[in-house]
C-alpha cells in the first residue's frame, strides 16, 4: 500500500516483480502537484485497493515510465486512466507500440513537469536511456533501476544479485554497466547537473532508500567517472 515519504507531497508503493527469474522489489513513486493532481512514476500492478488509495489522493495527471524495466503493467493503467498524459523513454515507446504515448522523456525537464520536478538522464552511454527526477520540495532524488545496494528491506534474491555485482550497503553504479559509457565528458556533465539539485534523500524504483546525505551518496556512486579517462 502507499507509504507517505514526505507529508502531503510524495508517496511510494512497493511490490515484487520477477527479473531474470529472481524476486525483486518494484517501487512506484507518487508526487502530488501544486494543483493537487498526481504524477505516477514507474507504475506497479494496478489493483482495486491501489486505485482506491490513489483516488483519495487526487486525480492522476501524468504517468511516467523512466526505464525499460517498468513497462509491463502499462496496459492496465492506460485502460483505467486514458485521460492522463503518458510519458516514457524512447525505448519504452518502441517496446510498447500497442499503446499511445503523449511524448518522450529526454534529458531536459518535460514542459508538463516544469515547476514540479527536475529531470535529466545520464548521457554518453550506448545503453537505453533511463530518466532521473528530483522533487525539490521534498529534496528527494527519484531514480529508476540505476544503482545497486545491499539493503536489508530488499528481497533476499535481489540482495544476492547485488553482492554478485559487487555492491555493499552503500549505493553503487554496477561495474558491468560502466563499460557502456563511450563519452565520459557527457556522463560527468550529467552527474554535475544532478549535483546542483537540492538533494537530501534518495528513493529508487528498484527499492533503494537513502534517508540522509543523498547528494554525497549519489556522488560517491559515480566518483569513478571523475577518475576515468
MARKOLMI-133223 format. One record per atom (N, C-alpha, C, O): x, y negated, z negated. Coordinates in steps of 0.2 Angstrom, whole numbers, padded with zeros to 4 digits, always signed. Atoms other than C-alpha are relative to their C-alpha. Layout:
REM residues N
XYZ ...
REM end
This chain:
REM residues 229
+0004+0006+0000 +0000+0000+0000 +0004-0006+0000 +0011-0006-0001 -0004+0006+0000 +0005-0018+0001 +0003-0002-0006 +0000-0002-0012 -0003+0002+0006 +0018-0024-0011 +0002-0008+0001 +0005-0009+0006 -0002+0007-0001 +0020-0043-0014 +0007-0001-0001 +0010+0000-0007 -0007+0001+0001 +0038-0048-0011 +0001-0007-0002 +0005-0009-0007 +0000+0007+0002 +0035-0067-0013 -0007-0003-0001 -0011-0001+0004 +0007+0002+0002 +0020-0075-0021 -0004-0003+0006 -0001-0009+0008 +0005+0004-0005 +0006-0079-0008 +0004-0001+0007 +0001-0005+0011 -0004+0001-0007 +0019-0078+0007 +0002+0006+0003 +0001+0007+0009 -0003-0006-0003 +0027-0061+0010 -0002+0006-0004 -0001+0007-0010 +0001-0007+0002 +0022-0043+0008 +0003+0005+0004 +0006+0004+0010 -0002-0006-0005 +0028-0026+0014 -0004+0006-0002 -0007+0007-0007 +0003-0006+0001 +0021-0009+0016 +0005+0006+0002 +0007+0006+0008 -0005-0005-0001 +0032+0007+0015 -0004+0006+0002 -0008+0009-0002 +0002-0006-0002 +0028+0023+0024 +0006+0005+0002 +0011+0002+0003 -0006-0005-0002 +0038+0039+0030 -0001+0001+0008 -0007+0002+0010 +0000-0002-0007 +0042+0042+0048 +0005+0006+0001 +0010+0006-0003 -0005-0005-0001 +0052+0057+0056 +0004-0003+0006 +0002-0005+0011 -0005+0003-0005 +0068+0051+0065 +0005+0006+0001 +0008+0007-0004 -0005-0005-0001 +0079+0064+0073 -0001+0006-0004 +0004+0010-0006 +0001-0005+0004 +0070+0077+0063 +0000-0001-0008 +0000+0004-0012 -0001+0002+0007 +0073+0068+0046 -0006-0005-0002 -0008-0009+0002 +0004+0005+0003 +0061+0059+0035 +0004-0006-0002 +0009-0006-0005 -0003+0007+0001 +0065+0040+0035 -0005-0005-0002 -0011-0003-0001 +0005+0005+0003 +0057+0025+0027 -0001-0005+0006 +0003-0007+0009 +0002+0005-0005 +0047+0013+0039 -0003-0005-0004 -0009-0004-0007 +0003+0006+0004 +0043-0004+0031 -0003-0005+0005 +0001-0007+0009 +0003+0006-0004 +0031-0016+0039 +0000-0006-0005 -0001-0006-0011 -0001+0006+0003 +0033-0034+0034 -0006-0004+0002 -0008-0005+0008 +0006+0004-0001 +0018-0046+0032 +0002-0007-0002 +0003-0008-0008 -0001+0007+0002 +0020-0065+0032 -0006-0004+0001 -0009-0004+0006 +0006+0004+0000 +0006-0077+0028 +0002-0007+0002 +0006-0010-0001 -0001+0007-0003 +0007-0093+0039 -0003-0005-0004 -0007-0004-0009 +0003+0006+0003 +0003-0110+0033 -0007-0001+0001 -0011-0003-0003 +0007+0000-0001 -0014-0109+0041 -0003+0006-0002 -0009+0007-0001 +0003-0006+0003 -0017-0093+0031 -0001+0006+0005 -0004+0011+0002 +0000-0006-0004 -0016-0081+0046 +0006+0004-0001 +0011+0001-0004 -0005-0004+0002 -0004-0067+0046 +0004+0002+0006 +0002+0002+0012 -0005-0003-0004 +0012-0061+0055 +0001+0007-0002 +0004+0008-0008 -0002-0007+0001 +0014-0042+0056 +0007+0001+0003 +0007+0000+0010 -0006-0002-0003 +0032-0036+0059 +0001+0007-0001 +0001+0010-0006 -0001-0007+0000 +0035-0018+0064 -0005+0004-0003 -0004+0007-0008 +0006-0003+0004 +0018-0011+0060 +0001+0008-0001 +0003+0011+0003 +0000-0007+0001 +0016+0006+0052 -0007+0003+0002 -0011-0001+0005 +0006-0003-0002 +0002+0018+0054 -0006-0004-0003 -0006-0006-0009 +0006+0004+0002 -0015+0009+0053 -0005+0004-0003 -0009+0007+0001 +0005-0004+0004 -0026+0017+0040 -0005-0005-0002 -0005-0011-0002 +0006+0004+0002 -0043+0011+0034 +0002-0004-0006 +0000-0010-0007 -0002+0003+0006 -0035+0007+0017 +0004-0006+0002 +0003-0012-0001 -0004+0005-0002 -0022-0004+0025 -0004-0006+0004 -0003-0012+0002 +0004+0005-0003 -0035-0013+0036 -0003-0004-0005 -0004-0010-0004 +0004+0003+0005 -0045-0017+0021 +0005-0005-0004 +0003-0011-0006 -0004+0004+0003 -0030-0024+0012 +0003-0006+0004 +0003-0011+0001 -0002+0006-0005 -0024-0035+0027 -0006-0005+0000 -0005-0011+0001 +0006+0005-0001 -0042-0042+0029 -0001-0004-0006 -0003-0010-0006 +0000+0004+0006 -0041-0048+0011 +0005-0005+0000 +0004-0010-0003 -0005+0005+0000 -0025-0057+0015 -0002-0006+0005 +0000-0012+0004 +0002+0005-0005 -0031-0066+0031 -0001+0003+0007 -0001+0010+0008 +0001-0002-0007 -0033-0065+0050 +0006+0001+0003 +0011-0003+0002 -0007-0001-0004 -0019-0057+0060 +0000-0004+0006 -0004-0003+0011 -0001+0004-0006 -0012-0069+0072 +0005+0003+0005 +0004+0002+0011 -0005-0003-0004 +0004-0061+0078 +0002+0007-0002 +0002+0008-0008 -0002-0007+0001 +0010-0043+0079 +0007+0000+0004 +0007+0000+0010 -0007+0000-0003 +0029-0042+0082 +0004+0007-0001 +0004+0010-0006 -0004-0006+0000 +0040-0027+0086 +0007-0002+0002 +0008-0004+0007 -0007+0003-0001 +0058-0031+0084 +0005+0005+0001 +0011+0004+0002 -0005-0006-0002 +0066-0014+0088 -0004+0005+0003 -0009+0007+0002 +0003-0005-0004 +0063+0000+0100 -0003+0006-0005 -0007+0010-0003 +0002-0006+0005 +0061+0012+0084 -0008-0001-0002 -0010+0004-0003 +0007+0001+0004 +0044+0004+0079 -0006-0001+0005 -0010-0005+0003 +0005+0000-0005 +0033+0006+0094 -0006+0005+0000 -0011+0004+0002 +0005-0005+0000 +0023+0022+0091 -0007-0001-0002 -0011+0002+0000 +0007+0001+0003 +0009+0015+0081 -0004-0006+0004 -0009-0008+0002 +0002+0007-0003 +0006+0000+0093 -0007+0001+0003 -0011-0003+0003 +0006-0001-0003 -0009+0008+0102 -0006-0001-0005 -0011-0005-0003 +0006+0000+0005 -0020+0009+0086 -0001-0008-0002 -0006-0010-0003 +0000+0007+0002 -0015-0009+0082 -0003-0004+0006 -0007-0009+0005 +0003+0003-0006 -0019-0015+0100 -0008+0001+0000 -0011-0004+0002 +0007-0001+0000 -0036-0007+0099 -0004-0004-0006 -0009-0007-0005 +0003+0003+0006 -0040-0014+0082 +0000-0008+0000 -0004-0011-0003 -0001+0007+0001 -0033-0032+0084 +0002-0003+0007 +0007-0006+0008 -0001+0002-0007 -0034-0035+0103 +0001-0008+0001 +0003-0010+0005 +0000+0008+0000 -0036-0054+0099 +0006-0003-0002 +0007-0009-0001 -0007+0002+0002 -0019-0055+0091 +0005-0001+0005 +0004+0002+0011 -0005+0001-0005 -0004-0061+0100 +0005+0006-0001 +0008+0007-0007 -0005-0005+0001 +0008-0046+0103 +0007-0002+0003 +0007-0004+0009 -0006+0002-0002 +0026-0050+0104 +0005+0006-0001 +0005+0009-0006 -0004-0006+0001 +0040-0037+0107 +0007-0001+0003 +0007-0006+0008 -0006+0001-0004 +0058-0035+0113 -0001+0003+0007 -0005+0007+0008 +0000-0002-0007 +0061-0032+0131 +0000+0008+0001 -0004+0010+0005 +0000-0007+0000 +0065-0014+0128 -0007+0003-0002 -0009+0008+0002 +0006-0002+0002 +0049-0011+0119 -0006-0001+0005 -0010+0003+0006 +0005+0001-0006 +0039-0019+0133 +0000+0005+0005 -0005+0007+0008 -0001-0005-0005 +0047-0007+0145 -0003+0006-0002 -0006+0010+0002 +0002-0007+0003 +0043+0008+0134 -0007+0000+0000 -0010+0006+0001 +0007+0000+0000 +0025+0003+0132 -0003-0004+0005 -0007-0008+0004 +0004+0003-0006 +0019-0001+0149 -0007+0001+0000 -0011-0002+0004 +0007-0001+0001 +0002+0005+0144 -0003-0005-0004 -0009-0005-0004 +0002+0005+0004 +0000-0010+0133 +0001-0007+0003 +0006-0007+0007 -0001+0006-0002 -0002-0028+0137 +0004-0004-0006 +0001-0004-0012 -0004+0005+0005 +0011-0040+0128 -0001-0007+0002 -0001-0008+0008 +0001+0007-0002 +0009-0058+0127 +0007-0004+0002 +0007-0008+0006 -0007+0003-0002 +0028-0062+0128 +0005+0004-0003 +0004+0009-0007 -0006-0004+0003 +0045-0055+0124 +0004-0004-0005 +0004-0010-0005 -0005+0003+0005 +0056-0059+0109 +0007-0001+0002 +0009+0004+0005 -0007+0002-0003 +0073-0067+0113 +0004-0001-0006 +0003+0000-0012 -0004+0002+0005 +0087-0074+0103 -0002-0007-0002 +0002-0010-0006 +0002+0006+0003 +0078-0090+0100 -0007+0001-0003 -0011+0005-0001 +0006-0001+0003 +0063-0093+0089 -0006-0001+0005 -0006-0006+0008 +0005+0001-0005 +0047-0090+0099 -0005-0006-0002 -0005-0007-0008 +0004+0006+0001 +0036-0105+0101 -0006+0001-0005 -0008-0004-0009 +0006-0001+0004 +0021-0097+0092 +0002+0001-0008 -0002+0001-0012 -0003-0001+0006 +0033-0094+0077 +0003-0006-0003 +0005-0005-0009 -0004+0006+0003 +0041-0111+0075 -0004-0003-0005 -0010-0004-0005 +0003+0003+0006 +0038-0119+0059 -0001+0005-0006 -0003+0003-0011 +0001-0005+0005 +0036-0102+0050 +0006+0004-0001 +0008+0006-0006 -0006-0004+0001 +0051-0091+0054 +0006-0002+0004 +0004-0006+0009 -0005+0001-0004 +0068-0092+0061 +0002+0006+0003 +0000+0012+0001 +0000-0006-0004 +0073-0080+0074 +0007+0000+0004 +0009-0005+0007 -0006-0001-0004 +0089-0073+0083 +0001+0007+0001 -0003+0011-0001 -0002-0007-0001 +0097-0057+0089 +0007+0000+0001 +0010-0005+0002 -0007-0001+0000 +0114-0050+0089 +0002+0000+0008 +0001+0005+0011 -0001+0000-0008 +0121-0055+0107 +0007+0004+0001 +0011+0005-0004 -0006-0003-0002 +0136-0047+0116 +0000+0008+0000 +0006+0011+0001 +0000-0007+0001 +0130-0029+0114 -0003+0003+0007 -0008+0000+0010 +0004-0004-0006 +0125-0016+0128 -0006+0004-0003 -0009+0007+0001 +0005-0004+0003 +0113-0008+0116 -0007-0004+0001 -0006-0010+0002 +0006+0004-0001 +0094-0013+0117 +0000-0005-0006 +0002-0004-0011 +0000+0005+0005 +0091-0029+0108 -0005+0001-0006 -0010+0004-0005 +0005+0000+0006 +0084-0030+0090 +0000-0007-0002 +0005-0011-0002 +0001+0007+0002 +0077-0046+0083 +0000-0001-0007 -0002+0004-0011 -0001+0002+0008 +0081-0054+0066 -0004-0006-0001 -0004-0011+0003 +0004+0005+0002 +0069-0065+0057 +0003-0003-0007 +0006+0001-0010 -0001+0003+0007 +0071-0077+0042 -0006-0004-0002 -0008-0008+0002 +0006+0004+0003 +0057-0083+0031 +0003-0006-0004 +0005-0004-0010 -0003+0005+0005 +0064-0100+0024 -0004-0001-0006 +0000-0003-0011 +0004+0002+0006 +0050-0102+0012 +0002+0005-0006 +0003+0003-0012 -0002-0005+0005 +0054-0085+0003 +0008+0001-0001 +0010+0005-0005 -0007+0000-0001 +0073-0087+0008 +0002+0008+0001 +0006+0010-0002 -0001-0007-0002 +0072-0069+0015 +0002+0001+0007 -0002-0001+0011 -0002-0003-0006 +0081-0061+0029 -0004+0006+0002 -0004+0011-0002 +0004-0006-0001 +0070-0049+0038 +0003+0004+0006 +0003+0001+0012 -0004-0004-0005 +0080-0036+0048 -0004+0006+0002 -0009+0009-0001 +0002-0007-0002 +0075-0021+0059 +0004+0005-0003 +0007+0004-0008 -0004-0005+0002 +0084-0005+0058 +0007-0001+0003 +0010+0002+0007 -0007+0003-0002 +0101-0014+0060 +0005+0003-0004 +0011+0004-0002 -0006-0001+0005 +0111-0010+0044 -0002+0007-0004 -0008+0009-0004 +0001-0007+0004 +0113+0006+0033 +0002-0002-0007 +0007-0006-0008 -0003+0000+0007 +0115+0008+0014 -0003+0006-0003 -0009+0008-0002 +0002-0005+0004 +0113+0022+0002 -0004-0002-0006 +0000-0003-0012 +0004+0003+0005 +0099+0015-0009 -0005+0005-0003 -0007+0009+0000 +0004-0005+0003 +0090+0026-0022 -0007+0001+0001 -0010+0006+0001 +0008+0000-0001 +0072+0022-0017 -0001+0003+0007 -0007+0005+0009 +0001-0003-0007 +0075+0029+0001 -0001+0008+0000 +0002+0011-0005 +0001-0007+0000 +0070+0047+0006 +0007+0003+0000 +0012+0001+0003 -0006-0004+0001 +0084+0060+0002 +0003+0001+0007 +0009+0000+0008 -0003-0001-0007 +0087+0064+0021 +0003-0006+0003 +0008-0006+0006 -0003+0006-0002 +0089+0046+0025 +0006-0002-0003 +0011-0005+0000 -0006+0001+0004 +0102+0044+0011 +0005+0004+0003 +0011+0002+0003 -0005-0005-0003 +0111+0059+0018 +0003-0003+0006 +0009-0002+0008 -0003+0003-0006 +0112+0051+0035 +0004-0006-0001 +0009-0006+0003 -0005+0006+0001 +0119+0035+0028 +0007+0002-0002 +0012-0001+0000 -0007-0003+0003 +0133+0045+0019 +0004+0002+0006 +0010+0001+0007 -0004-0003-0005 +0137+0054+0035 +0003-0006+0005 +0008-0005+0008 -0002+0005-0004 +0138+0037+0044 +0005-0005-0004 +0007-0010-0001 -0005+0003+0003 +0150+0031+0031 -0003-0006-0005 +0001-0010-0007 +0003+0006+0004 +0138+0019+0021 +0000+0002-0008 -0001+0008-0009 +0001-0001+0007 +0138+0017+0002 -0006-0004-0002 -0011-0005+0001 +0006+0004+0003 +0127+0006-0009 +0000-0006+0003 -0006-0009+0003 +0000+0007-0003 +0132-0010+0000 -0002+0001+0007 -0001+0006+0010 +0002-0001-0007 +0124-0013+0017 +0006-0001+0005 +0010-0005+0003 -0005+0000-0005 +0135-0010+0032 -0003+0001+0007 -0009+0003+0008 +0002-0001-0007 +0134-0010+0051 +0003+0006+0002 +0010+0007+0001 -0003-0007-0001 +0137+0008+0057 +0006-0001+0004 +0006-0004+0009 -0006+0000-0004 +0154+0011+0064 -0001+0003+0007 +0002+0000+0012 +0002-0003-0006 +0146+0021+0078 -0003-0005+0005 -0002-0004+0011 +0003+0006-0004 +0137+0005+0084 +0005-0005+0002 +0003-0009+0006 -0005+0006-0001 +0152-0007+0083 +0003+0001+0007 +0004-0005+0010 -0003+0000-0007 +0159+0000+0100 -0005-0002+0005 -0003-0003+0011 +0005+0002-0005 +0143-0006+0109 +0001-0007+0001 -0002-0010+0006 -0001+0007-0001 +0149-0024+0107 +0006-0001+0005 +0011+0001+0003 -0005+0002-0005 +0158-0030+0123 +0003-0007-0001 +0008-0008+0002 -0002+0007+0001 +0159-0048+0119 -0001-0002-0007 -0006-0005-0009 +0000+0001+0008 +0164-0051+0101 -0001-0008-0001 -0004-0009-0007 +0001+0007+0001 +0163-0070+0103 -0007-0002+0000 -0010-0006-0004 +0008+0001+0001 +0144-0069+0106 -0002+0003-0006 -0007+0000-0009 +0002-0003+0007 +0142-0057+0091 +0002-0005-0006 -0002-0006-0010 -0002+0004+0005 +0152-0069+0080 -0005-0006+0000 -0007-0009-0006 +0005+0006+0000 +0141-0084+0086 -0007+0002-0003 -0010-0002-0006 +0007-0002+0002 +0125-0074+0082 +0001+0001-0008 -0004-0002-0011 -0001+0000+0008 +0132-0070+0064 +0000-0006-0003 -0003-0008-0008 -0001+0007+0003 +0137-0088+0061 -0007-0003+0000 -0008-0007-0005 +0007+0003+0000 +0119-0093+0066 -0004+0002-0006 -0007-0002-0009 +0004-0002+0006 +0111-0082+0053 +0003-0002-0006 -0001-0004-0011 -0003+0003+0006 +0124-0088+0040 -0002-0007-0001 -0001-0010-0007 +0002+0007+0002 +0117-0106+0042 -0007+0000-0003 -0010-0005-0005 +0006+0000+0002 +0100-0100+0037 -0001+0000-0008 +0004+0002-0011 +0001-0001+0007 +0093-0101+0019 -0002+0007-0002 -0008+0009-0003 +0001-0007+0001 +0095-0083+0014 +0002+0001-0008 +0008+0000-0010 -0002-0003+0007 +0095-0076-0004 -0002+0007+0000 +0002+0011-0004 +0002-0007+0000 +0086-0059-0001 +0000+0003+0007 +0000-0001+0012 +0000-0004-0006 +0086-0046+0012 -0005+0006+0000 -0005+0009-0005 +0004-0007-0001 +0072-0033+0017 +0001+0002+0007 +0001-0002+0012 -0001-0003-0007 +0073-0022+0032 -0006+0005+0002 -0008+0008-0003 +0005-0005-0002 +0061-0011+0042 +0002+0007-0001 -0002+0012+0000 -0002-0007+0002 +0071+0004+0038 +0001+0001-0008 +0004+0006-0010 +0001-0001+0008 +0068+0001+0019 +0006-0003-0004 +0005-0002-0010 -0006+0003+0004 +0084-0008+0014 -0003-0006-0004 -0007-0010-0002 +0002+0006+0004 +0082-0021+0000 +0006-0003-0004 +0010+0001-0007 -0005+0004+0003 +0094-0034-0006 -0003-0006-0004 -0006-0010-0001 +0004+0005+0004 +0087-0044-0021 +0004-0007-0001 +0000-0011-0003 -0004+0006+0002 +0101-0057-0023 +0006-0001+0004 +0009+0005+0007 -0006+0001-0004 +0116-0065-0014 +0000+0003+0007 +0005+0006+0009 +0001-0003-0007 +0109-0059+0003 +0004-0003+0005 +0006+0001+0010 -0004+0003-0005 +0119-0071+0013 +0007+0003+0000 +0010+0005+0005 -0006-0003+0000 +0135-0064+0007 +0000+0007+0002 +0005+0010+0005 +0001-0007-0002 +0129-0046+0009 +0000+0001+0007 +0003+0005+0010 +0000-0001-0007 +0125-0049+0027 +0007-0002+0003 +0009+0002+0007 -0007+0001-0003 +0142-0057+0030 +0005+0006-0001 +0008+0007+0003 -0004-0005+0001 +0151-0043+0022 -0001+0006+0004 +0003+0010+0006 +0002-0005-0005 +0141-0031+0033 +0003-0001+0007 +0004+0004+0011 -0003+0002-0006 +0149-0040+0048 +0007-0003+0000 +0009-0006+0005 -0006+0003+0001 +0165-0045+0041 +0005+0003+0005 +0010-0001+0007 -0005-0003-0005 +0174-0033+0053 +0000-0003+0007 +0005-0003+0010 +0000+0003-0007 +0168-0043+0068 +0005-0006+0000 +0007-0009+0006 -0004+0006+0000 +0179-0058+0062 +0007+0002+0000 +0012-0002+0000 -0007-0003+0000 +0195-0047+0061 +0001+0004+0006 +0007+0007+0007 -0001-0004-0006 +0192-0038+0078 +0003-0005+0005 +0002-0011+0005 -0002+0003-0006 +0200-0043+0094 -0006-0003+0004 -0005-0006+0009 
REM end
